[in-house]
Amino acid sequence: MVAGVADLVALESQLLARTQSYEAAEHALALDPDLLNNRIVLHFQYLFQVRKLEGVFPKMNELYVFCSEVQSVLRALRSVCRLPVNASPKAVLGAVQHLLVTSAADAKPGGEGRGKGNGKGGAGLGMSALPPPPPRLPP
């Protein structure tokens, strides 16, 4: 029981020290907003609507995860669209749009579309049914 209370007191001390540290940093930002480091932090807070300095690191982590997920999706789409690994996001979106338009045209009854539909209304997005990739866009 005594060990549990000691742990709680230590945790409270750590939280208090952390809070005081953030308060001191916010005070330093307010005192000299023209210092480059302070301008960077303040600009980050402005861009991503982070109200308190304490929220900067969680927002940075959130942005890192988001960017990692976007990169993963782009890698997968490049592979599906048979694009080079260095294809720009614009080229990837163009290829996906091309696939969707072709697929929608193939899905029309009677296979009236431009793609290689089977005439039965199925889009058939298997790798063998994919149209050739669109021309590469200039960077």
TORVOZA-597858 format. One record per atom (N, C-alpha, C): residue number from 1; residue in three letters; atom name; y, z, x. Coordinates in steps of 0.02 Angstrom, whole numbers, plus 50000, padded with zeros to 5 digits. Atoms other than C-alpha are relative to their C-alpha. Layout:
NUM|ala|CA|Y|Z|X
...
END
This chain:
1|met|N|49940|50000|50041
1|met|CA|50000|50000|50000
1|met|C|50063|50000|50043
2|val|N|49942|49995|49955
2|val|CA|50120|50045|50140
2|val|C|50009|49932|50036
3|ala|N|49996|50065|49966
3|ala|CA|50079|49880|50228
3|ala|C|50031|49948|49953
4|gly|N|49971|50046|50049
4|gly|CA|50121|49784|50068
4|gly|C|50074|50009|49992
5|val|N|49928|49985|50005
5|val|CA|50289|49870|50053
5|val|C|50036|49976|50063
6|ala|N|49970|50022|49937
6|ala|CA|50325|49836|50236
6|ala|C|50007|49924|50002
7|asp|N|49996|50073|50003
7|asp|CA|50284|49652|50209
7|asp|C|50056|49977|49955
8|leu|N|49946|50018|50046
8|leu|CA|50402|49644|50060
8|leu|C|50069|50012|50031
9|val|N|49936|49985|49967
9|val|CA|50542|49727|50159
9|val|C|50015|49948|50053
10|ala|N|49991|50051|49948
10|ala|CA|50515|49604|50303
10|ala|C|50019|49933|49968
11|leu|N|49984|50062|50035
11|leu|CA|50518|49457|50182
11|leu|C|50071|50000|49974
12|glu|N|49932|49995|50026
12|glu|CA|50677|49519|50101
12|glu|C|50051|49994|50057
13|ser|N|49956|50005|49942
13|ser|CA|50757|49537|50273
13|ser|C|50006|49928|50024
14|gln|N|49999|50070|49980
14|gln|CA|50708|49359|50318
14|gln|C|50041|49958|49952
15|leu|N|49961|50038|50050
15|leu|CA|50779|49291|50155
15|leu|C|50074|50015|50005
16|leu|N|49930|49981|49993
16|leu|CA|50940|49387|50179
16|leu|C|50030|49967|50062
17|ala|N|49976|50032|49938
17|ala|CA|50958|49322|50358
17|ala|C|50009|49925|49989
18|arg|N|49995|50071|50014
18|arg|CA|50925|49145|50298
18|arg|C|50061|49985|49957
19|thr|N|49942|50009|50044
19|thr|CA|51054|49160|50160
19|thr|C|50065|50008|50039
20|gln|N|49940|49989|49960
20|gln|CA|51182|49230|50281
20|gln|C|50011|49942|50049
21|ser|N|49995|50057|49954
21|ser|CA|51145|49089|50403
21|ser|C|50029|49939|49965
22|tyr|N|49973|50057|50038
22|tyr|CA|51177|48956|50270
22|tyr|C|50073|50013|49980
23|glu|N|49931|49985|50018
23|glu|CA|51335|49045|50214
23|glu|C|50047|49991|50060
24|ala|N|49959|50008|49940
24|ala|CA|51400|49050|50393
24|ala|C|50008|49926|50017
25|ala|N|49996|50072|49986
25|ala|CA|51359|48865|50415
25|ala|C|50048|49966|49951
26|glu|N|49954|50029|50049
26|glu|CA|51449|48820|50253
26|glu|C|50072|50018|50016
27|his|N|49932|49979|49981
27|his|CA|51599|48921|50312
27|his|C|50024|49959|50059
28|ala|N|49982|50041|49941
28|ala|CA|51597|48826|50479
28|ala|C|50017|49929|49979
29|leu|N|49984|50067|50025
29|leu|CA|51592|48661|50384
29|leu|C|50069|49998|49969
30|ala|N|49936|49998|50033
30|ala|CA|51741|48713|50281
30|ala|C|50058|50009|50049
31|leu|N|49947|49988|49951
31|leu|CA|51840|48771|50434
31|leu|C|50019|49938|50039
32|asp|N|49985|50058|49959
32|asp|CA|51824|48609|50531
32|asp|C|49962|49938|49973
33|pro|N|50035|50056|50031
33|pro|CA|51774|48464|50417
33|pro|C|50007|49935|50040
34|asp|N|49991|50061|49962
34|asp|CA|51835|48335|50545
34|asp|C|49953|49995|50060
35|leu|N|50049|50002|49947
35|leu|CA|51705|48382|50676
35|leu|C|49944|49953|49979
36|leu|N|50047|50053|50018
36|leu|CA|51580|48238|50683
36|leu|C|49937|50026|49965
37|asn|N|50060|49972|50031
37|asn|CA|51426|48344|50645
37|asn|C|50014|50022|49928
38|asn|N|49983|49976|50067
38|asn|CA|51514|48422|50497
38|asn|C|50013|49941|49953
39|arg|N|49987|50059|50042
39|arg|CA|51572|48252|50434
39|arg|C|49935|49968|49979
40|ile|N|50065|50030|50017
40|ile|CA|51394|48187|50441
40|ile|C|49966|50040|49945
41|val|N|50032|49958|50050
41|val|CA|51326|48335|50343
41|val|C|50036|49995|49933
42|leu|N|49962|50004|50062
42|leu|CA|51467|48329|50216
42|leu|C|49991|49932|49966
43|his|N|50010|50067|50029
43|his|CA|51445|48142|50193
43|his|C|49930|49995|49968
44|phe|N|50068|49999|50028
44|phe|CA|51257|48165|50167
44|phe|C|50000|50037|49933
45|gln|N|49996|49962|50062
45|gln|CA|51294|48298|50037
45|gln|C|50034|49960|49945
46|tyr|N|49964|50040|50049
46|tyr|CA|51416|48182|49951
46|tyr|C|49956|49942|49974
47|leu|N|50041|50058|50020
47|leu|CA|51300|48030|49952
47|leu|C|49942|50019|49954
48|phe|N|50060|49982|50037
48|phe|CA|51150|48123|49884
48|phe|C|50010|50059|49953
49|gln|N|49981|49949|50049
49|gln|CA|51242|48248|49774
49|gln|C|49966|50066|50013
50|val|N|50028|49935|49981
50|val|CA|51182|48401|49868
50|val|C|50058|50049|50001
51|arg|N|49944|49955|50008
51|arg|CA|51295|48543|49816
51|arg|C|50005|50053|50054
52|lys|N|50000|49946|49950
52|lys|CA|51244|48674|49944
52|lys|C|49965|49977|50063
53|leu|N|50030|50016|49936
53|leu|CA|51200|48662|50126
53|leu|C|49925|50014|50000
54|glu|N|50071|49981|50005
54|glu|CA|51035|48746|50085
54|glu|C|49957|49944|49971
55|gly|N|50038|50055|50031
55|gly|CA|50984|48590|49988
55|gly|C|49995|49938|50044
56|val|N|50001|50059|49958
56|val|CA|51010|48468|50133
56|val|C|49930|49984|50026
57|phe|N|50067|50013|49973
57|phe|CA|50839|48488|50215
57|phe|C|49950|49980|49947
58|pro|N|50046|50024|50052
58|pro|CA|50741|48478|50052
58|pro|C|50015|49928|49978
59|lys|N|49982|50068|50020
59|lys|CA|50838|48320|50006
59|lys|C|49980|49951|50054
60|met|N|50022|50044|49946
60|met|CA|50803|48245|50178
60|met|C|49924|49989|49996
61|asn|N|50072|50007|50007
61|asn|CA|50618|48281|50153
61|asn|C|49982|49955|49941
62|glu|N|50011|50042|50059
62|glu|CA|50625|48203|49980
62|glu|C|50013|49926|50016
63|leu|N|49984|50069|49981
63|leu|CA|50707|48047|50051
63|leu|C|49947|49971|50047
64|tyr|N|50052|50023|49954
64|tyr|CA|50577|48036|50189
64|tyr|C|49937|49981|49961
65|val|N|50059|50015|50040
65|val|CA|50435|48044|50063
65|val|C|50011|49936|49960
66|phe|N|49985|50059|50039
66|phe|CA|50520|47914|49953
66|phe|C|49996|49937|50043
67|cys|N|50001|50058|49956
67|cys|CA|50546|47795|50099
67|cys|C|49929|49983|50023
68|ser|N|50069|50011|49980
68|ser|CA|50366|47818|50155
68|ser|C|49961|49966|49943
69|glu|N|50034|50030|50058
69|glu|CA|50304|47776|49979
69|glu|C|50022|49928|49991
70|val|N|49975|50069|50008
70|val|CA|50415|47621|49970
70|val|C|49969|49956|50054
71|gln|N|50030|50039|49946
71|gln|CA|50351|47562|50140
71|gln|C|49926|49986|49986
72|ser|N|50071|50009|50016
72|ser|CA|50172|47588|50082
72|ser|C|49991|49946|49945
73|val|N|50003|50050|50054
73|val|CA|50202|47486|49923
73|val|C|50016|49931|50028
74|leu|N|49982|50065|49971
74|leu|CA|50287|47348|50023
74|leu|C|49942|49972|50043
75|arg|N|50057|50022|49960
75|arg|CA|50139|47342|50144
75|arg|C|49945|49972|49956
76|ala|N|50052|50022|50046
76|ala|CA|50017|47327|49999
76|ala|C|50019|49933|49967
77|leu|N|49978|50062|50032
77|leu|CA|50121|47192|49913
77|leu|C|50000|49941|50049
78|arg|N|50003|50053|49950
78|arg|CA|50137|47093|50075
78|arg|C|49929|49975|50008
79|ser|N|50070|50018|49992
79|ser|CA|49949|47096|50091
79|ser|C|49976|49959|49940
80|val|N|50021|50035|50061
80|val|CA|49918|47043|49910
80|val|C|50032|49931|49995
81|cys|N|49964|50063|50005
81|cys|CA|50049|46906|49921
81|cys|C|49989|49956|50062
82|arg|N|50016|50037|49939
82|arg|CA|49981|46848|50090
82|arg|C|50064|49984|50040
83|leu|N|49938|50008|49961
83|leu|CA|50150|46872|50174
83|leu|C|49991|50032|50068
84|pro|N|50004|49968|49934
84|pro|CA|50176|46914|50357
84|pro|C|50023|50073|49996
85|val|N|49985|49929|50000
85|val|CA|50191|47098|50400
85|val|C|50075|50014|50007
86|asn|N|49929|49989|49991
86|asn|CA|50375|47076|50443
86|asn|C|50043|49967|49945
87|ala|N|49963|50030|50056
87|ala|CA|50423|46991|50278
87|ala|C|50049|50051|49971
88|ser|N|49948|49956|50026
88|ser|CA|50584|47063|50208
88|ser|C|49983|50022|49929
89|pro|N|50010|49979|50069
89|pro|CA|50586|47162|50046
89|pro|C|50021|49946|49950
90|lys|N|49979|50054|50044
90|lys|CA|50680|47015|49968
90|lys|C|49945|49947|49994
91|ala|N|50055|50049|50001
91|ala|CA|50539|46897|50017
91|ala|C|49941|50026|49960
92|val|N|50056|49970|50037
92|val|CA|50410|47018|49947
92|val|C|50014|49997|49925
93|leu|N|49982|50002|50071
93|leu|CA|50503|47031|49781
93|leu|C|49997|49929|49973
94|gly|N|50004|50071|50021
94|gly|CA|50517|46841|49773
94|gly|C|49928|49978|49990
95|ala|N|50071|50018|50007
95|ala|CA|50330|46822|49801
95|ala|C|49969|50033|49939
96|val|N|50026|49965|50060
96|val|CA|50290|46953|49668
96|val|C|50025|49966|49937
97|gln|N|49972|50035|50058
97|gln|CA|50407|46866|49547
97|gln|C|49963|49934|49988
98|his|N|50037|50063|50005
98|his|CA|50321|46701|49583
98|his|C|49931|50011|49970
99|leu|N|50066|49984|50027
99|leu|CA|50151|46779|49551
99|leu|C|50003|50017|49926
100|leu|N|49994|49980|50070
100|leu|CA|50209|46856|49388
100|leu|C|50017|49941|49955
101|val|N|49982|50059|50040
101|val|CA|50288|46695|49324
101|val|C|49940|49954|49993
102|thr|N|50059|50043|50002
102|thr|CA|50135|46595|49371
102|thr|C|49945|50030|49956
103|ser|N|50051|49965|50040
103|ser|CA|50020|46725|49293
103|ser|C|50017|49996|49926
104|ala|N|49979|50003|50070
104|ala|CA|50122|46727|49132
104|ala|C|49990|49929|49973
105|ala|N|50009|50070|50022
105|ala|CA|50117|46536|49124
105|ala|C|49926|49985|49990
106|asp|N|50072|50010|50006
106|asp|CA|49928|46538|49152
106|asp|C|49971|50034|49938
107|ala|N|50026|49961|50056
107|ala|CA|49906|46664|49012
107|ala|C|50014|49966|49933
108|lys|N|49985|50034|50063
108|lys|CA|49976|46544|48882
108|lys|C|49937|49965|49974
109|pro|N|50059|50034|50028
109|pro|CA|49845|46473|48762
109|pro|C|49997|49928|50022
110|gly|N|50009|50069|49980
110|gly|CA|49774|46310|48823
110|gly|C|50016|49987|50073
111|gly|N|49986|50007|49929
111|gly|CA|49825|46341|49004
111|gly|C|50057|49952|50014
112|glu|N|49944|50046|49992
112|glu|CA|49991|46250|48986
112|glu|C|50042|50015|50061
113|gly|N|49958|49978|49944
113|gly|CA|50061|46341|49137
113|gly|C|49991|49958|50061
114|arg|N|50000|50037|49937
114|arg|CA|50089|46281|49313
114|arg|C|49943|50021|50045
115|gly|N|50049|49972|49954
115|gly|CA|49953|46387|49392
115|gly|C|49931|49971|49990
116|lys|N|50069|50023|50003
116|lys|CA|49766|46368|49409
116|lys|C|49961|50038|49947
117|gly|N|50034|49963|50054
117|gly|CA|49719|46448|49244
117|gly|C|49937|49964|49980
118|asn|N|50064|50029|50020
118|asn|CA|49550|46419|49168
118|asn|C|50004|49970|49930
119|gly|N|49992|50029|50066
119|gly|CA|49622|46360|49003
119|gly|C|49979|50046|49944
120|lys|N|50024|49953|50051
120|lys|CA|49555|46513|48912
120|lys|C|50048|50058|49990
121|gly|N|49950|49949|50011
121|gly|CA|49712|46617|48921
121|gly|C|49996|50058|50048
122|gly|N|50005|49944|49952
122|gly|CA|49656|46734|49061
122|gly|C|50041|49985|50061
123|ala|N|49958|50011|49942
123|ala|CA|49773|46758|49206
123|ala|C|49959|49996|50063
124|gly|N|50045|50002|49942
124|gly|CA|49632|46788|49331
124|gly|C|50036|50012|50065
125|leu|N|49962|49986|49940
125|leu|CA|49728|46875|49469
125|leu|C|49956|50019|50059
126|gly|N|50041|49988|49942
126|gly|CA|49581|46884|49588
126|gly|C|50029|49963|50059
127|met|N|49971|50031|49941
127|met|CA|49618|46834|49767
127|met|C|49989|49924|50001
128|ser|N|50012|50072|50000
128|ser|CA|49538|46663|49742
128|ser|C|50044|49963|49951
129|ala|N|49959|50032|50050
129|ala|CA|49650|46629|49593
129|ala|C|50075|50002|50017
130|leu|N|49930|49995|49983
130|leu|CA|49812|46668|49683
130|leu|C|50028|49932|50020
131|pro|N|49968|50063|49979
131|pro|CA|49932|46523|49702
131|pro|C|50021|50007|50073
132|pro|N|49976|49994|49931
132|pro|CA|49992|46480|49875
132|pro|C|50064|50041|50002
133|pro|N|49938|49960|49997
133|pro|CA|50130|46595|49934
133|pro|C|50061|49955|49997
134|pro|N|49938|50039|50003
134|pro|CA|50308|46538|49901
134|pro|C|50026|49987|50070
135|pro|N|49972|50013|49933
135|pro|CA|50406|46463|50045
135|pro|C|50035|50061|50026
136|arg|N|49967|49942|49970
136|arg|CA|50472|46590|50167
136|arg|C|50075|49993|49995
137|leu|N|49927|49999|50005
137|leu|CA|50652|46639|50140
137|leu|C|50030|50013|50069
138|pro|N|49969|49985|49935
138|pro|CA|50770|46637|50288
138|pro|C|50023|50073|50000
139|pro|N|49979|49929|49996
139|pro|CA|50813|46812|50351
139|pro|C|50072|50011|49984
END
